[in-house]
Amino acid sequence: MVKNSKYILITICLLISGYVSGQTFDAVKRDMEISKVTLDNFLKKWDGDPLMNKIKKTEVSHKEGEGITFKISAPNASILMNTQGGVFRSGDAKVMETFYSQDIINLQQERLLTALEKFLEDFNSYLPHLSDNEQFRVIFEVKDDELVQNGKVLPPAKGSEKRSYKLIAKWAMEDLKDLKNGKLSADQFNEKITIEKE
């Protein structure tokens, strides 16, 4: 009886340990999904200075020891102009190239980051709790929107590669915890975000 009790106790401990691990994983997964949906809706309904991007799709993944990555498909916004004969759309490569100058691309990136910073200020409590050595990343994947004609995707317009890039914002879990706890103001937190462009 004593021997059996010992093994039963070990089995119960292992089950409890597995349950706790499962609960932690589920909590991270749950918070990832909540954060993803909230971020996607926040950017799609952004009411600050107009974004020059369409927010099409947001995905999220977690790699233990590294952290969480939000990947956002954010193609360049279509150009709409009133003309005497009706509406001109963004199919003209020269108009797209003229509009998306380097100054406009810089402004586009600035507005994406401003919207992201505002999201973090308002909804940081939604983000999953991770270990201090992990980080959060948000990757905006920017390129011209695909044009489809007769069910076929048309090749990219000439010069579209100049408007294609990834904008990556990274921040440490430790800094995020300090923001949540009020040890960092939103402005101080924003200064700690690392920005990369590919």
Secondary structure, 3 states (H helix, E strand, C coil): CHHHHHHHHHHHHHHHHHHHHHHHHHHHHHHHHHHHHHHHHHHHCCCCCCCCECCCEEEEEEECCCEEEEEEECCECCCCEEECCEEECCCCHHHHHHHCCHHHHHHHHHHHHHHHHHHHHHHHHHCCCCCCCCEEEEEEEECCCCCEECCEECCCCCCHHHHCEEEEEEEEHHHHHHHHCCCCCHHHHHHCCEEEEC
